[in-house]
Amino acid sequence: MSVNKFQRHVFVLPEDDANRQIANGFILDPSLLNRQIQVLRAAGGWLRVVERFKSQYIDRMDRNSLTSMVLLIDFDGHPERLTKAQAEIPEQLAERVFILGVLTRPEALKQAGLGSYEEIGLALAKDCRE
C-alpha cells in the first residue's frame, strides 16, 4: 500500500527479504496507521540500501518534509557499518533518517526461537508501543 504523501509518512528500505518480513510484521501492529508507513522492496545488500537511498530518496525527502526513512540493514557483526551509512546521510535529513538493524543477521533471531520474521516484527512494534 502506498503512503499518503500529504501526511507524515515513513518509507522502510530493507536490505533483504528477512528484514522486509520483519518490517511487514511491524506494520501489522493494529496501533499503526497503514497509510503512514510503506515497506519498500529489498535492496539486496547494505551498500545497496545506502546507494538506493542516495539515488532515489534524498531528492524526494528534500522536496517533502513529511517524509522520513528507515534504512533497515544487517550489521553482520560489523558495527562500523552504522558510521559508514550515517556518513552518507545529508545533514539536512539527519533528523528524518533512521538506521536500524540486527547486529548479526535476522536469521539469528529466528534461530533463537523468537518466531517467524513477521512475529519478530510484530513483537518489536508492541515493545515500541509499550
C-alpha positions as CSV (number, residue, x, y, z in Angstrom):
1,M,0.0,0.0,0.0
2,S,1.2,3.5,-0.8
3,V,1.6,6.2,1.7
4,N,-0.3,9.5,1.7
5,K,2.5,12.0,0.7
6,F,0.4,14.9,2.1
7,Q,0.7,13.5,5.7
8,R,3.7,12.4,7.8
9,H,4.9,9.1,6.5
10,V,7.8,6.7,6.7
11,F,9.5,4.6,4.0
12,V,11.3,1.5,5.2
13,L,14.1,0.4,2.9
14,P,15.1,-3.2,3.9
15,E,18.4,-4.8,3.0
16,D,17.0,-8.3,2.3
17,D,13.9,-10.4,2.4
18,A,14.3,-11.3,6.1
19,N,14.4,-7.6,7.0
20,R,11.4,-6.9,4.7
21,Q,9.4,-9.6,6.5
22,I,10.3,-8.2,9.9
23,A,9.2,-4.7,8.8
24,N,6.0,-6.2,7.4
25,G,5.4,-7.8,10.8
26,F,6.0,-4.5,12.5
27,I,3.3,-2.7,10.4
28,L,0.8,-5.4,11.3
29,D,0.5,-3.8,14.7
30,P,-3.0,-2.5,15.0
31,S,-1.9,0.8,16.5
32,L,-0.1,1.8,13.3
33,L,-1.9,3.7,10.6
34,N,-1.1,1.7,7.5
35,R,-1.2,4.7,5.2
36,Q,1.7,6.3,7.1
37,I,4.3,3.6,6.6
38,Q,5.4,1.7,3.5
39,V,7.9,-1.1,3.3
40,L,9.8,-1.0,0.0
41,R,11.3,-3.9,-1.9
42,A,14.5,-5.3,-0.6
43,A,17.6,-3.6,-1.9
44,G,19.9,-6.7,-1.9
45,G,22.7,-5.7,0.5
46,W,23.5,-2.9,3.0
47,L,25.6,-1.0,0.5
48,R,22.7,-1.1,-2.0
49,V,20.4,0.2,0.7
50,V,22.7,3.3,1.1
51,E,23.0,3.7,-2.7
52,R,19.3,3.4,-3.3
53,F,18.6,5.9,-0.6
54,K,21.0,8.4,-2.1
55,S,19.9,7.9,-5.7
56,Q,16.1,7.7,-5.1
57,Y,15.1,9.3,-1.8
58,I,17.4,12.2,-0.9
59,D,15.7,14.5,-3.5
60,R,12.3,13.3,-2.6
61,M,12.9,14.0,1.1
62,D,14.3,17.4,0.3
63,R,11.1,18.2,-1.6
64,N,8.7,16.8,1.1
65,S,9.5,17.5,4.7
66,L,6.7,15.0,5.7
67,T,8.8,12.0,4.5
68,S,11.0,10.0,6.9
69,M,13.1,6.9,6.1
70,V,14.2,3.8,8.0
71,L,17.3,2.1,6.5
72,L,17.0,-1.5,7.7
73,I,20.3,-3.3,7.4
74,D,22.2,-6.3,8.7
75,F,25.4,-5.4,10.5
76,D,26.8,-8.9,10.1
77,G,29.0,-8.4,13.2
78,H,30.4,-5.1,11.7
79,P,29.1,-2.3,13.9
80,E,31.2,0.2,11.9
81,R,28.6,-0.1,9.1
82,L,26.4,2.3,11.1
83,T,29.0,5.0,10.9
84,K,29.6,4.4,7.2
85,A,25.9,4.5,6.5
86,Q,25.4,7.6,8.6
87,A,28.2,9.4,6.7
88,E,26.0,9.1,3.6
89,I,23.0,10.9,5.1
90,P,22.9,14.6,4.2
91,E,22.9,16.9,7.3
92,Q,19.6,18.4,6.4
93,L,17.9,15.0,6.6
94,A,19.7,13.5,9.6
95,E,16.7,14.0,11.9
96,R,14.4,12.1,9.5
97,V,16.6,9.2,8.5
98,F,17.0,6.3,10.9
99,I,19.3,3.3,10.6
100,L,18.2,0.1,12.3
101,G,19.2,-3.5,12.1
102,V,20.4,-6.6,13.8
103,L,24.0,-6.7,15.0
104,T,24.5,-10.0,13.4
105,R,21.8,-11.3,10.9
106,P,18.0,-11.6,11.2
107,E,18.4,-15.3,10.8
108,A,20.0,-15.4,14.2
109,L,16.8,-14.0,15.8
110,K,14.7,-16.7,14.1
111,Q,17.1,-19.4,15.2
112,A,16.9,-18.1,18.8
113,G,13.3,-19.3,18.8
114,L,11.7,-15.8,18.6
115,G,9.2,-16.9,15.9
116,S,8.8,-16.1,12.3
117,Y,10.2,-12.8,10.9
118,E,6.7,-11.3,10.9
119,E,6.2,-12.4,14.5
120,I,9.5,-10.8,15.5
121,G,8.4,-7.6,13.7
122,L,5.1,-7.6,15.5
123,A,6.8,-8.1,18.9
124,L,9.1,-5.2,18.1
125,A,6.1,-3.0,17.4
126,K,4.5,-4.0,20.6
127,D,7.7,-3.3,22.6
128,C,8.0,0.2,20.9
129,R,4.4,1.0,21.7
130,E,4.6,-0.1,25.3
